[in-house]
Amino acid sequence: MASEPQVDQVKEIATRLREGAQRVIVGKGEVINSAIIALLCRGHILVEDVPGIGKTTLSKVLAQSLGCTFKRIQFTPDLMPTDVLGVNFFNQRSGEFEFREGPIFAQVVLADEINRATPRTQSALLEAMQERQATIDGVSMPLPDPFVVIATQNPIEMEGTFPLPEAQVDRFMVNVKLGYPSADEESDILLRFEQDSVPPAVDPVTNADELRSAQRTVTTVRVDDSVRGYVVSIIRATREHEGLSLGASPRAALALYKVSQALAAIEGRDFVTPDDVKAMAVPVLSHRLVLTSNSRLRGHTTSQIVEQVLSAAPVPIER
């Protein structure tokens, strides 16, 4: 069980990350919170929205704030798996084969416009995201710790893109959407960047060792049996919902469980409440669900389905 001083340290790290991000990102506190929570759970983040909203900016700011090794991969149709993983090449000077690491061998990897690469290249991330290792020419090599993939994609422009397969989408712990800013936020953006349209670099506010310690603390946050049962009931309800052809996986259940622990920790609590579960259900589950044809024709969204499930699931009462 996490002690209060340990949880307070997690809260402090999250506060520093949030304040660092908000030096560049105007508003979007809930979105930033969801991304930080995923980082504290060793989870990967999918940032999805229309162009010009700030997907790449948010991803870069989070990466810069962590003080970890960082690599960016610009996904394009001609990108090859070796461009991501690395390649063995023959060194004529030494007369031996040598391995040149790809950008996947970094603690934070920004996969920009991930749906522009071919399925063959997208699949190069599958093993890395799940098992934290990469296999090249039959040899498996561990990836750095911590290891997180922050991917962006534009869901509107379909030409020249390749939709992510369900197996890969399911590997992202959270899916965040920034949305358009409010009138006040947009005015603040104009004032903040009237001199320079390029967002400033952000100084690191933590480091790999501190982040690993926070990640370990999050896993010790107490979850009551009734709250664990609440998570299970939500997951099972998605599998039985008439508007869905594919419900949430066991991996989704584990993700919802973990992010609820992280949300409790960044709020300074060493125990999870049902409200923590409800607050994280949409960013954790919405991208993993598949609507039926009838639901799509009626204009329903997976987020709406999650809200319906939450409203119908009995909430455990504190004993």
Secondary structure, 3 states (H helix, E strand, C coil): CCCHHHHHHHHHHHHHHHHHHCCCCCCCHHHHHHHHHHHHCCCEEEEECCCCCCHHHHHHHHHHHHCCCEEEEECCCCCCHHHHHEEEEEECCCCEEEEEECCCCCCEEEEECHHHCCHHHHHHHHHHHHHCEEEECCEEEECCCCCEEEEEECCCCCCCCCCCCHHHHCCEEEEECCCCCCHHHHHHHHHHCCCCCCCCCCCCCCCHHHHHHHHHHHCCCECCHHHHHHHHHHHHHHHHCCCEEECCCHHHHHHHHHHHHHHHHHCCCCECCHHHHHHHHHHHHHHHCEECHHHHHCCCCHHHHHHHHHHHCCCCCCC
